[in-house]
């Protein structure tokens, strides 16, 4: 990933029972929180939303930790089973907690599922779910709502308005907050003819997350 100006960005390799994971740290000068975010099953930490948060949040007192699961570090193209993803996340959690401030567990897509499934047992301060895959495209009857509703921690979902893995109106009621990025797909891309630009869509996402994090500290 490209270096974020004004930060002492560095990477750390962490041994887990699922293999070696990697954390790319974007530290805040006086951090009040750490936001640890994992990638999805089809991509890495170069994802649009993760990069946007890494660029914005350190200036607002939040250290960002971009987490790469062992399968990505090993150069594999296919994500392993959910239980293996959870094993990798659990194994690197002590390194996240060692930073000092409370840790918010987060991720996009499959990474959001991991954060939800493990947040309570690991003692996460809260959960950020970006593009939570509520169901497979075209299979709303196979809902994963139980993972989201069972997170056991304050949770914010940020979802694209046309995400085929679950549109905002499909989400069940619960104690979680939900922010819609209009016209955005699963990767928060918006069509060129949409009433808002791509930059505006990303700014909506980062502003929503930053405001929510402000309320946690």
N, C-alpha and C positions, 0 to 999 in steps of 0.2 A: 504494500500500500504506500501511497505518497506520504511524505512527512507533513504533519500539521504544524504550521508556523507558530512559534512562541511556546512550544512544549518540549519537554525532555522525553520524547517518545522512545520507548525501548521495548524489546521483546524478551519474554521469559519462557523457557521450556519447562514443562512440569510432567513428571512421570505419574501415570495413573494405571490402574489395573486394565484399562482398555488400550494402553499404549501412551506414547508421548503426545501431550497436548501443548498448545502454545497460547500465551497471553500477550497481546500487544497493548502496552499501557500508554494512555494519553493522560498524564497527571495534571490535576488542578493544583495551583500553588497552595491554597488553603482549602483542601477538600473537606466537605461536610458529608459527602456520600461517595460510594463507588457504584457505578452502574456497569455490571458485567453483562455483556450481550453475546449470545452465541448465534451462529449462522444457521441457514436452512439446510435441507437435504440436497439441494440442487446448486449450491453456490457457497461462497466463503465470505470473509469479512469485507470484501470489496463491494458488498451490496449497498445500493443507494442510501437506504435508511440508516444503516450502521455507520457509513462514512459521514453522513450529515450530522449525526449525533456526536461522533468523535470530533468533528470540527467545531461544534458549537458549545457543548456542555462544559469542557474544562474551563472556559472563561467565566462560567457561571457557578464555579465551585464544586463541580462534580467530576471526579476522575472517571474516565471511561476505560474499561478493560474489554478489548475485543478478543473473544475466545474462539480458538480454532480447535475443533474436536480432533482426536487422534487419527481418524480416518482421513481427514483432510491433510494433516501434517504428513501422513505417510504417502500422500499422493494418490490415494484411491478415488475412484469416480462415483462409487455407490455408497450411500450411508448404510451403516449397520442397523440392527434391530433397535427399537426404542430403549430396551433395557441396557444395551451397550452404550448408547448415548448418555443415559443416566449415570452409568458407571464412570464414564469419562468426566462428566460434570462434577460428580461427587469427589472424584480424585483431585481435581484442581481447586475445589472450593477453599481448602485451607490456605492456598496461596493468595486467593482473593481476599479472604478474611484478614490475612496478615498485614494488609495495607493499612488497617487501622479503623477507618470510618465504617459505618454500617453499609452492608452490601445489598443493593437492589439486584435481584436476579432477573435477567431479561433475555430476549432473543427474538429472532424472526422465524416464522413458520415452524419447522421442526424444533428449532431452538427455543421457541416460545413454549412448546409443549414440554420440553425438558424442564424449563424454568418452573412451570406450573406444577409438574409432578413432584419436584424435589424441594420446593421453596420452604415448606413448613418444617420438614425434617432437618434441613440445613440451617434454619434460622435466618432466612433472608428477611430484609426489612420490608420488602414489597416485591411485586412482580410487574414487569413491563412485557406485554405480549404484542409484538408487531406482526401483522398479517397472520393472526392465529388461524391455523387450518381447521376450521370447524368440521369440515367433511371433505372428502374427495370431490372434485368437480362432477356434478351431476348425480351425486349420491348423498343427498341431504339426510336420508334415513340412517346413515352410518355416522351419527353425530359423536364428536369428541367433547361435547359440552361438559361432561363430567370432569375432565382434566382441568378445565378452566375454573369451573365452579368449586372444585376441590382444592384450589391452590392454598387456601387458608391464610392468605396475606392480602393486604390492600393491592388491588390489581388494576392496571390500566391496559385496555385493548385499543390499539390504533389500527384501523381497518380501511382498506380501499373500498370505495363505493361500488366498484364492479369486480370485486375479488371473487373468482369462481370457486375458491375454497371456503367461501362464506361471506355473504354480503352483510353489512351492519344490521339490517332489519331481521336477519335470520338468527341473531344471537339471542339466547334466552335471557330473561330478566335475572338479575343477581346484584350482588354488592359491588361488582366491578364497574369501573368507569369505561365508557366507550366513546372514542373520537373517530369520526368518519373523515377520510380524505376523499372528497368528491371526485368521481370519475376515475379514480386510481385503480390499477389492477393489483395483483398479488405482490408485485415488486414496486408498487407505488408509482408506476409510470402512468402518465395521463396522455390521452390522445392530443394530437396537435390542434385539433379543432375544439378542444374543451374550453369552457369559459375561463379557466384558470391555467396559468402556465406551469411548466414542470417545476420551476424555481418556487413558485407560489405554493404548490402542493407540498414540496419538501419543507418550506418554511412553516406551513401549517402544522406539519408533523413535529418538527423540532420545537416549535413554540408550545405545542400541547404537552409534549414530554417534559420540557423545561419547567413549565408552570406546575405540572403535577409533582415533579421532584421537589420544587420549592415548598410545596405543601407538606412534604414528608419530613423535612428537616426543621 
